[in-house]
Amino acid sequence: MALILTDVQKVGLAVSFVTAKGNPAQVDGAPVWSVSDATVLSVVPSADGLSADVVAVGPLGTAQVSVTADADLGAGVSALVGTLDIQVVASEAASIVISAGAPVAQ
């Protein structure tokens, strides 16, 4: 199920890490945030990478926010990836647009 934002909203997201048994865990370095479609969403991570603001850019659509972290606390790398689907829908009407057809003789 996707998180729903209107085209004029943003949302704060935060990550935490747990073991296979649900216990708190650490990762190596700051997590890296990304979006699958930058025309729909933008992401602004915090300095430590543990949270981010996700902003609806304007166009309607669906995109994924991804967070990648290194679960290997040693010299190796064990990529851990989490994703969240976000659907951007239209907000309430804010103005009226009047369209005219081509003028014709009476």
C-alpha positions in Angstrom: 0.0 0.0 0.0 1.4 3.4 -1.0 1.7 6.5 1.1 -0.5 9.2 -0.5 0.7 12.8 -0.8 -1.1 15.7 -2.6 0.9 17.7 -5.1 1.5 20.4 -2.5 2.7 18.3 0.4 5.9 16.9 1.9 6.5 14.2 4.5 9.3 13.5 6.9 10.6 9.9 6.9 12.9 8.2 9.4 14.8 4.9 9.4 15.9 2.5 12.1 17.6 -0.9 11.7 16.7 -4.2 13.3 18.1 -7.7 13.3 16.2 -10.7 11.9 14.8 -11.1 15.4 13.7 -7.5 15.7 16.5 -6.2 17.9 18.0 -2.8 17.3 21.0 -2.9 15.0 23.7 -0.5 13.6 24.9 0.1 10.1 28.2 1.2 8.8 28.1 4.9 7.6 25.2 7.1 6.7 22.3 5.6 4.8 21.8 6.9 1.2 18.4 8.1 0.1 17.1 8.1 -3.5 13.8 8.4 -5.5 12.9 6.3 -8.6 11.3 9.3 -10.4 12.7 12.8 -9.7 9.9 14.3 -11.8 7.4 13.2 -9.1 9.3 13.4 -5.8 12.5 14.9 -4.4 14.3 13.7 -1.3 16.4 15.9 1.1 18.2 13.7 3.6 19.5 14.8 7.0 23.2 15.0 7.6 23.3 11.7 9.4 21.1 10.0 6.8 18.7 8.7 9.4 15.8 10.9 8.2 14.7 12.8 5.1 12.0 15.1 3.8 10.3 13.8 0.7 8.6 16.6 -1.3 6.0 16.2 -4.1 7.5 18.0 -7.1 4.2 18.8 -8.8 3.2 16.2 -11.5 0.9 13.4 -10.4 2.2 9.9 -10.3 3.8 7.2 -8.3 7.5 6.8 -7.3 9.5 4.9 -4.8 11.8 6.3 -2.1 14.7 4.0 -1.4 17.2 3.9 1.5 20.4 1.9 1.2 22.7 1.1 4.1 25.8 -1.1 4.7 24.8 -3.8 7.2 28.4 -5.1 7.4 30.2 -3.3 10.3 33.6 -4.6 9.1 35.6 -3.9 5.9 33.1 -5.6 3.6 29.8 -4.3 2.3 26.4 -5.9 2.8 23.8 -3.7 1.1 20.5 -3.4 2.9 17.7 -1.7 0.9 14.3 -0.4 2.1 11.7 1.1 -0.2 8.4 3.0 0.2 5.9 3.6 -2.6 4.5 7.1 -2.6 1.5 8.2 -4.8 1.1 11.9 -5.6 -2.5 12.9 -6.1 -4.1 16.2 -7.0 -4.7 18.7 -4.1 -7.9 20.8 -3.9 -8.7 23.3 -6.7 -6.8 26.6 -6.2 -7.9 28.6 -9.3 -10.2 28.6 -12.3 -8.9 28.3 -15.9 -11.3 29.6 -18.6 -10.7 28.3 -22.1 -12.1 29.9 -25.2 -12.9 28.2 -28.5 -12.1 29.9 -31.9 -14.3 32.9 -32.6 -16.9 32.3 -35.4 -19.3 34.5 -37.4 -22.8 34.9 -35.9 
